[in-house]
Amino acid sequence: MNITFALAISAAILSGTLALGVAIRAERSIVRWTFVLGMLALSTESVFSGMTVDAVLPGEVVHWEMLRMIVLSLLPGVWILFSLSYSRGNTREFLAKWWFIVAAAFLLPAGLAVLFREDLIASIAPSAIEDHWMLRLSPSGIALNLLFLIAAVFVLMNLERTFRASVGTMRWRIKFMILGLGVLFAVRVYTSSQALLFFGIDLSLEGVNSGALLVACLLIMRSLLRAGHFDVSVYPSQSVLCNSLTVLLAGIYLFAVAVFAKVVAFFGGDAMFAVKTFVILVALVLLTVLLLSERVRLLTRRFVSRHLQRPLHDYRLVWRKFTEGTASRVDQTELCRATVKLIAEILQALSVTIWLVDDTRERLTFAASTSLSDTTGANLSPQGAEVAEVVRALLEQTAPVDIDASKERWAALLRQWHPDEFRRGGDRIAVPMISNGELLGLITLGDRVGGVAFSQQDFDLLKCMGDQAAASLRNVQLSQKLLQARELEAFQTMSVFFIHDLKNTASTLNLMLRNLPVHFDKPAFREDALRGISKTVDHINQLIERLSLLRHELEMQPTETDLNEVVSQAVTGWAKTGEVDLVQDLHPLPRLYLDREQILKVVTNLVLNATQAVSGKGRVCIETTHRNGWVVLSVADNGCGMSAEFRNRSLFRPFQTTKKQGLGIGVFQSKMIAEAHGGRIEVESELGKGTTFRVLLPVQRPGK
């Protein structure tokens, strides 16, 4: 047994074990299962590679190498799919945009391997290195290696895109995963380029692939032990990565190897050619690691500041970078994401989070973070008297505060809402976002690279950044309100014409419905026609009713009402669709001043949406409770759920819906009715796990 065989089998065992470990813990997640499939494919390929180098007879060598190349054809599709999904909060958008690339990565290499499986290798001859073989590739074998080379570069580009979009703790969590896969596919670029350069596979290079797989597995294990999960939400840009470092380095490497090969051929050949090209690759990889290291960049800046007598921050460059990075953001979520990313980069803080104060001043809403995922942030969202205490304290402070040094109770609350990741991360800082004397939100940051304390220069810069972020946030909020007002105005204008046409259509269909029994003699046809027209009329009348609501301001006619009676009325006689289990859990409630008909529409909308979300089978639970001066109506389902992106940006806007036949009006209408009663609507949802809507109504009569 030679050392190359032992290396290949060791790499196969380690990668297979890693795949098994992730599979045992894996949930229903595309990124987890593509990782498992990718590691299993690499493990299988490594086994065949080991059998190839251990074989003695030429026929056995060709047989095992052919099997290895068939497994190789599966790698591009799986790993491209993984690279488009890993750590991305907007995975669906990328998959929708690049689906044809993913499909081609699965079909083209696999098609070549299956159709030409007997012709991938043209011939076999002894290698220049003792006890090794050189396999000459056929045109189909060359094409397969070319496709794999292109796929490897594409995977590296996507991993680079994810790494660049991440900052702070997010980058810290994924760094070793990116580095491990980067080493693996960078080495594969090297071995594939060698195969294309010499039109053949030198089995002496199989040890390089196996070694790279071993190193990659160790780095990936380090990443999983460090982060413990795949649930990191990074939002890379959809635009093509024009200034990609991957493309630049791959181009430099391939050009250098091509020129080097010509020079070697001109002087009669060089037995160490493969080793020298590998040294070029290693040098480029190390250079990349140094360029991407946050610690190296921080130490460089501090060395320049300390020994060349320059200030820590070049304020002109910093301020231009910050204003340019936030000025073009017209969406609240995008603005907050850009802000935390810029602050993390400028101050070298791994954990930066923005919390927004809602209109009631009793709740902090998670907006964006470099350390917390959307799910974790939503679970941490504080509310109640504690939030009011923090808001009052920050309005009095106005300047950034070291919350680790402060002994105040509100500072202890902030520390709970901003958990630290590192023991030596330095103190945590809270920066109020104040505009016109109103606290719009706050920025918390900590876990600084190297644990360096924040200086007075840093505090001054943070104060300016907090004020600028608050001003930008205020402009975005006002712009969104103006946009919603214009959308509603346009809808009101459109609905007048739409309702007029629909009424005429409904009148015509009603007339036809009365005449059909007279003019059609076939009973079966008559029944189908009656059923279809009746459904059409019901649908049109429903549209008229829902659209008419938005033609004018809601006029409330509140009376003393029992909410439980309204809920019972809404669900009485509700047709059981498929296997929907409709459960009521109604607790005793105080009587409220409500517009009974309007609240009835809210309940109907939410229950209807819940039953549609479970797709005909599932569980819908309706619950009423009384707590802290609010009556809460909760409608929960275990259906398809909603993405965080849709929930935060589109749910409560008209014409935004996830249903094929929906108008996107029901939830918007329900929100208007709840707010008209002095209440509000809260929502929790997760894709594949279900949705919970909560309608909060005040116990006291509005205006008293």
Helices and strands as residue ranges (DSSP letters): H 3-25, H 30-54, H 58-72, H 75-85, H 91-115, E 121-126, E 133-137, H 139-165, H 168-198, E 200-202, G 203-205, H 206-227, H 245-266, H 273-292, H 294-307, H 315-327, H 332-347, E 349-357, E 364-369, H 374-380, H 385-397, E 401-402, H 409-417, E 429-435, E 438-448, G 449-451, H 456-519, H 523-548, G 549-551, E 559-561, H 563-571, E 579-586, E 592-594, H 596-613, E 617-627, E 630-637, H 644-649, H 666-676, E 680-686, E 690-698
